[in-house]
Amino acid sequence: FSQTLQKRETRIQISAPKMAAATADGWEIVEPKCAFNEELYNQLETVAMRACQVGIGEKQFLFCLEPQAIMDKEAKQAVRACAAALSRNCRECMSRIPKFAQFIGEDGKHFAFCQEFSDPSLNKLREICQATSASNEVADYHMIVVDSEFQVKYKARVGDFDHVHFACGQLTPDDLAAKMKDLSTYLNGSFDHRFQRLVDDPASLQVIQNELPNLVRPDHWKAVTNWAVNFVAKANGRLWSRLAAQEKFGIMAFAMLTGRSQGNVHFDMQQASNLVDFMNDAHDTAALRAMMDDRSNPETYQVSRVAELLRDKKVTSLCTVTLVWGVDGQPHKSDLDLHTKVGGQELYYSCKQVGKCKLDFDANASNIEKNPAENISLNQVGTFEFRVNNFNNRDNKDVPFQVIVKKPGFQEVHSGVWPVRRKNGEFLNVCTVVVNSEDLEEKPVDLSEAEQKKLANKEAEWERLFGEPMSVVACEEDLECPLVKCAASQGGFSPLARGTAQGGAQAVFAQMLSKKAASSQTPTLAERCQLETLSGFIKYVTDNECSVEVNTRNFVPAYVTRIITKSKVMAGSGFSINAYHRKNELPQQPRTDEQSTVRFDDCWGVPARARVRGFVQIGKIWFMLLKDAHLPTDPVWPLGAGMYPTQLAPEVHHHRSKWASFNTLVTPSNPESGTPLIGSALVGLPTFQFIMDGCEISVRGD
């Protein structure tokens, strides 16, 4: 056995590819010499960049994809050995070659080292890299922006040598590259469902767009709808699941680089969650218009949250300006401050009252709040220019905020973002508020005879149709469809004995497939795979005696309520699923656009590994009932009645504001008898984990 020692930076001939070993003094141990193919290396040294391209106006955004899959130890060693053999053991090239070989460009193909010649090391490198890029899932790739930074990072010459590098005929302009890097979090797979839902249903988007002229506030939805229609058109009518990975990233890049954004927040992408809700919940154009008007109504939007806050803080001023941030999971740790001048003197946290104007409350100066807000009351006539400062950017990122102005008969919302690079003291000008003497006089509202009659008729209609709405936690006996029950099996899994289930979950599903009723034609792959979905799993476990458990840390707590009114005012069944999205907030209807941040805890009465009592389908959503679960009493889990405006029939949608307020005012009561429906709504996740007869099984969502 002979070995050769050499300094790492020196290129020498090496033998067949085997990984080199490093010594403590900076030398490498390599195998005995073999012939080096210098002609081959010269062909590989300059790689022609074949990037994916997206047109943004007259500019081109260029990118390639890098698979996220991590190679196993053996594959890493093999790839490194191939790179060593191809580059004469150059450390820089040994680092670049494996990375370059995985890059995917136009047409979804690897474009590095694909010249038409053969070499054992090169062939092995291609084979390994091809195996890491078979997926079309967004989460399986990382976008590489081909820009000036990319070119500098992989420049040809490092030290005294030229290395493997890219020849880029065109680069992404710096402004597009910077914008995409700011918005890169939208491309990590967490918004994949939202993109999928919009791309898969362009016809519904067109319906929404056609209804814009018929809305009370059409401009509120015009920008986001037009933006969505434009990027969805890039799919040319194909389903999201049928698009290749580079096609998905091309569509997402176009979406991020168009529309309204600031810093790392894309306003249209955030607002697009409403479009998904409209597509899912509106059953006709009348209901669609009602939903869109309801959500754009300042009274049911951010203004209503601020009004409640001012009531809680006992602020009675008629003219107020309120700063809020940290909404819907956005950065909330920073210390934003609201500033204005009264008669030339600064009114802010260090000078809380000037004249009759005052800062009523401040937030995040020392203690960080979950939903921070500040308010200034304007109790004198004048013109006030409002500015925002970030005294301490604890979030170290862009901080979106809103300023809500309220005067008698007037209210408006101003949105902004404090950029991460903006320093303390570099104020952002937000708005100018003019207060007249009339604004400071609280006048009784004088209604005309017609208005009084209209209001009386509306209240009479409420009494006739709604009465005194009540909410009761639903139980098994309440539901029209029978509640599915899983039988507890004490003796093991009867349909497939433990001793014969060599494949674990795979063997279980194999038996599920074999039990499918025979048809005149051979079942398609899609039909067989349906049995591995949530609905197929539920059918199996309810048709066969078995036990089903779950680890509650994998599920979001929820409960079902039965809404009682004088007449049928709800468009659906009269049952509501109430799922928690965050602690200290009322539950909501189950969401599919954004995953919840909460899981079961001790307040719900269920252990870490809980028994599943059964499943029931409410609308299109499967609800899982957990054995022995009960409603929490801890205030971090506030209870809502389950009265959501989107559930109202179109003919009573003009009562939606009052109906929504009852969701907070009415507390659901427990049923007098029966098992309450408390558990989890099975939506919002790509897969669900169950334990069937002691065997863990991962089931795809429907």
VENTA-V557751 format. One record per backbone hydrogen bond with DSSP energy under -0.5 kcal/mol. NH is the residue of the N-H (numbers start at 1). CO is the residue of the C=O. E is the energy in kcal/mol with one decimal. If there is no record, write none. Layout:
# VENTA-V557751
NH_CO_E + NH_CO_E
This chain:
# VENTA-V557751
4_30_-1.4 + 6_28_-1.2 + 8_26_-1.0 + 10_7_-1.5 + 12_88_-1.0 + 21_29_-1.5 + 23_27_-2.6 + 26_23_-1.4 + 28_6_-2.0 + 29_21_-3.1 + 30_4_-1.6 + 30_28_-0.6 + 38_36_-1.4 + 41_37_-1.9 + 42_38_-2.3 + 43_39_-1.5 + 44_40_-1.6 + 45_41_-2.0 + 46_42_-0.5 + 47_45_-0.6 + 47_165_-3.3 + 48_46_-0.5 + 49_167_-2.0 + 52_63_-2.9 + 54_61_-2.1 + 56_59_-2.5 + 57_55_-0.5 + 59_56_-2.0 + 61_54_-2.9 + 62_60_-0.5 + 63_52_-2.0 + 64_144_-2.1 + 65_104_-2.4 + 66_142_-2.5 + 68_140_-3.2 + 69_140_-0.6 + 71_69_-0.5 + 76_72_-2.5 + 77_73_-2.2 + 78_74_-2.2 + 79_75_-2.8 + 80_76_-2.6 + 81_77_-2.3 + 82_78_-2.2 + 83_79_-2.5 + 84_80_-2.3 + 85_81_-2.3 + 86_82_-2.1 + 87_83_-1.6 + 88_84_-0.6 + 89_84_-2.3 + 90_87_-0.5 + 94_90_-2.6 + 95_91_-1.3 + 96_92_-2.0 + 97_93_-3.1 + 98_94_-0.6 + 99_95_-0.7 + 100_96_-3.3 + 101_97_-2.4 + 102_98_-0.7 + 102_99_-1.0 + 103_99_-0.8 + 103_100_-0.9 + 104_65_-2.4 + 105_109_-2.6 + 106_50_-2.0 + 108_105_-1.7 + 109_106_-1.2 + 111_103_-0.8 + 114_111_-0.6 + 117_115_-2.2 + 123_119_-3.3 + 124_120_-2.0 + 125_121_-2.2 + 126_122_-2.3 + 127_123_-2.2 + 128_124_-2.2 + 129_125_-2.1 + 130_126_-2.3 + 131_127_-1.1 + 132_129_-1.2 + 133_130_-1.2 + 140_137_-1.4 + 141_138_-1.8 + 142_66_-2.2 + 144_64_-3.2 + 145_143_-0.6 + 146_62_-2.1 + 147_145_-1.2 + 151_147_-2.1 + 152_148_-2.2 + 153_149_-2.4 + 154_150_-1.8 + 155_152_-1.3 + 158_156_-0.6 + 158_161_-2.0 + 161_158_-1.4 + 163_156_-2.6 + 165_45_-2.7 + 166_154_-0.6 + 167_47_-3.1 + 168_166_-0.7 + 169_167_-0.7 + 172_146_-2.7 + 173_60_-0.6 + 177_173_-2.4 + 178_174_-2.6 + 179_175_-2.0 + 180_176_-2.5 + 181_177_-2.1 + 182_178_-1.9 + 183_179_-1.5 + 184_181_-0.9 + 186_183_-1.7 + 187_184_-2.1 + 188_185_-1.0 + 192_189_-1.3 + 195_191_-2.1 + 196_192_-2.7 + 197_193_-2.7 + 198_194_-1.9 + 199_195_-2.7 + 200_196_-2.4 + 201_197_-0.5 + 201_198_-0.7 + 202_199_-0.5 + 205_201_-1.4 + 206_202_-2.0 + 207_203_-1.7 + 208_204_-2.2 + 209_205_-2.5 + 210_206_-2.4 + 211_207_-1.3 + 212_208_-0.6 + 212_209_-1.0 + 214_211_-1.6 + 215_212_-1.8 + 218_215_-0.6 + 220_217_-1.2 + 221_217_-0.5 + 221_218_-1.0 + 222_218_-1.2 + 223_219_-0.7 + 225_221_-2.1 + 226_222_-2.5 + 227_223_-2.3 + 228_224_-2.2 + 229_225_-2.6 + 230_226_-2.1 + 231_227_-2.0 + 232_228_-2.4 + 233_229_-1.5 + 234_231_-1.0 + 235_232_-1.8 + 236_233_-1.5 + 238_235_-1.7 + 242_239_-1.1 + 243_239_-0.5 + 243_240_-1.2 + 248_244_-2.2 + 249_245_-2.4 + 250_246_-1.6 + 251_247_-2.1 + 252_248_-2.6 + 253_249_-2.6 + 254_250_-2.1 + 255_251_-2.3 + 256_252_-2.5 + 257_253_-2.2 + 258_254_-0.7 + 258_255_-0.6 + 262_265_-2.6 + 265_262_-1.8 + 266_264_-0.5 + 267_260_-1.0 + 267_265_-0.8 + 268_260_-1.3 + 270_266_-2.1 + 271_267_-2.5 + 272_268_-1.7 + 273_270_-1.2 + 274_271_-1.9 + 275_271_-0.6 + 276_272_-1.9 + 277_273_-1.8 + 278_274_-2.6 + 279_275_-2.4 + 280_276_-1.9 + 281_277_-2.9 + 282_278_-1.8 + 288_284_-2.3 + 289_285_-2.6 + 290_286_-2.0 + 291_287_-2.5 + 292_288_-2.6 + 293_289_-2.6 + 294_290_-2.2 + 295_291_-2.4 + 296_292_-1.3 + 297_293_-0.7 + 297_294_-0.6 + 300_297_-1.8 + 301_298_-1.0 + 303_298_-0.5 + 304_298_-0.8 + 304_301_-0.8 + 305_301_-1.0 + 306_302_-2.0 + 307_303_-2.7 + 308_304_-1.9 + 309_305_-1.9 + 310_306_-2.7 + 311_307_-1.9 + 312_308_-2.3 + 313_309_-2.1 + 314_311_-1.2 + 315_310_-2.7 + 316_314_-0.6 + 320_318_-0.5 + 320_406_-2.3 + 321_376_-2.2 + 322_404_-2.5 + 323_374_-2.8 + 324_402_-2.7 + 325_372_-1.5 + 326_331_-0.6 + 326_400_-0.7 + 329_326_-0.7 + 330_327_-1.4 + 335_392_-2.2 + 336_334_-1.0 + 337_389_-2.8 + 339_387_-2.8 + 340_347_-1.4 + 342_345_-2.9 + 343_341_-0.6 + 345_342_-1.6 + 347_340_-3.4 + 348_346_-0.6 + 348_351_-1.5 + 351_348_-1.3 + 354_357_-2.3 + 357_354_-1.9 + 358_377_-1.7 + 359_352_-3.3 + 360_358_-0.8 + 360_375_-2.1 + 361_375_-0.9 + 364_367_-0.8 + 372_369_-0.5 + 374_323_-2.4 + 375_361_-1.4 + 376_321_-2.5 + 377_358_-2.7 + 378_319_-2.7 + 379_377_-0.8 + 382_435_-1.9 + 384_433_-3.1 + 386_384_-0.6 + 386_431_-3.1 + 387_339_-2.4 + 388_428_-2.4 + 389_337_-2.2 + 391_335_-2.1 + 391_389_-0.9 + 392_335_-0.6 + 394_392_-1.9 + 396_393_-0.7 + 399_418_-2.4 + 400_398_-0.6 + 401_416_-3.0 + 402_324_-2.6 + 403_414_-2.9 + 404_322_-2.9 + 405_403_-0.6 + 405_412_-2.7 + 406_320_-2.7 + 407_410_-3.2 + 410_407_-2.8 + 412_405_-2.0 + 414_403_-2.8 + 416_401_-2.4 + 418_399_-2.7 + 419_417_-0.8 + 422_419_-1.4 + 426_423_-2.0 + 427_425_-1.5 + 428_388_-2.5 + 429_427_-0.5 + 430_386_-2.6 + 431_386_-1.1 + 433_384_-3.1 + 435_382_-3.0 + 435_433_-0.5 + 436_434_-0.5 + 439_436_-0.7 + 440_436_-0.6 + 440_437_-1.0 + 441_438_-1.2 + 442_440_-0.6 + 443_441_-1.1 + 446_444_-0.6 + 447_445_-0.7 + 452_448_-2.8 + 453_449_-2.1 + 454_450_-2.4 + 455_451_-2.7 + 456_452_-2.5 + 457_453_-2.4 + 458_454_-2.1 + 459_455_-2.2 + 460_456_-2.3 + 461_457_-2.3 + 462_458_-2.2 + 463_459_-2.4 + 464_460_-2.0 + 465_461_-2.7 + 466_462_-3.1 + 467_462_-1.9 + 469_467_-0.7 + 470_564_-2.1 + 472_562_-2.1 + 473_669_-3.2 + 474_560_-2.3 + 476_675_-1.3 + 478_475_-1.5 + 479_475_-0.6 + 479_476_-0.9 + 484_615_-2.0 + 486_613_-1.7 + 487_485_-0.6 + 489_487_-0.5 + 490_488_-0.6 + 494_492_-1.0 + 494_545_-0.6 + 500_497_-1.3 + 501_497_-0.9 + 501_498_-0.9 + 502_500_-2.0 + 504_501_-1.5 + 506_503_-1.7 + 508_504_-1.8 + 509_505_-2.4 + 510_506_-2.2 + 511_507_-2.1 + 512_508_-2.1 + 513_509_-2.5 + 514_510_-2.0 + 515_511_-1.4 + 516_513_-1.3 + 528_524_-2.3 + 529_525_-2.6 + 530_526_-1.0 + 531_528_-1.2 + 532_529_-2.0 + 533_530_-1.6 + 534_700_-1.7 + 536_530_-0.6 + 537_533_-2.7 + 538_534_-2.7 + 539_535_-2.2 + 540_536_-2.1 + 541_537_-2.7 + 542_538_-1.5 + 543_539_-1.2 + 543_540_-0.6 + 544_540_-1.5 + 546_487_-0.7 + 549_691_-2.5 + 550_610_-2.2 + 552_550_-0.8 + 552_608_-2.2 + 554_551_-2.4 + 555_552_-1.7 + 558_679_-2.0 + 559_578_-1.6 + 560_677_-2.1 + 561_576_-2.6 + 562_472_-3.8 + 563_561_-0.5 + 563_574_-2.6 + 564_470_-2.7 + 565_563_-0.5 + 566_466_-1.0 + 567_465_-2.0 + 569_567_-1.0 + 571_647_-3.7 + 572_647_-0.5 + 576_561_-2.6 + 578_559_-2.9 + 578_576_-0.5 + 579_577_-0.6 + 579_588_-3.5 + 580_557_-2.0 + 584_636_-3.3 + 585_582_-1.0 + 587_638_-0.5 + 588_579_-3.4 + 597_581_-2.2 + 600_552_-1.0 + 600_555_-1.0 + 604_601_-1.7 + 605_602_-1.5 + 606_601_-0.5 + 610_550_-2.2 + 610_608_-0.6 + 612_548_-3.0 + 613_611_-0.6 + 613_625_-2.5 + 614_625_-1.3 + 615_484_-0.9 + 616_623_-2.2 + 618_616_-0.6 + 618_621_-2.8 + 619_617_-0.6 + 621_618_-1.9 + 623_616_-3.0 + 624_680_-3.1 + 625_614_-2.8 + 625_623_-0.5 + 626_624_-0.5 + 626_678_-2.1 + 627_611_-2.7 + 629_626_-1.3 + 630_604_-2.0 + 637_634_-2.2 + 641_663_-2.0 + 644_642_-0.9 + 647_644_-2.0 + 648_645_-1.3 + 649_569_-2.8 + 652_649_-2.0 + 653_650_-1.4 + 655_652_-2.0 + 656_653_-1.9 + 659_655_-2.4 + 660_656_-2.7 + 661_657_-1.7 + 662_658_-1.5 + 663_659_-0.8 + 663_660_-0.6 + 664_660_-0.6 + 664_661_-0.9 + 665_661_-1.9 + 666_662_-2.5 + 667_665_-0.5 + 669_471_-2.2 + 676_674_-0.6 + 677_474_-3.0 + 678_676_-1.4 + 679_558_-2.3 + 680_624_-1.9 + 682_622_-2.8 + 682_680_-0.5 + 683_681_-1.9 + 688_699_-2.7 + 690_688_-0.6 + 690_697_-2.9 + 691_549_-2.8 + 692_690_-0.5 + 692_695_-2.7 + 693_547_-2.5 + 693_691_-0.7 + 695_692_-2.0 + 696_694_-0.5 + 697_690_-3.2 + 699_688_-2.9 + 699_697_-0.5 + 700_532_-1.4 + 701_686_-2.6
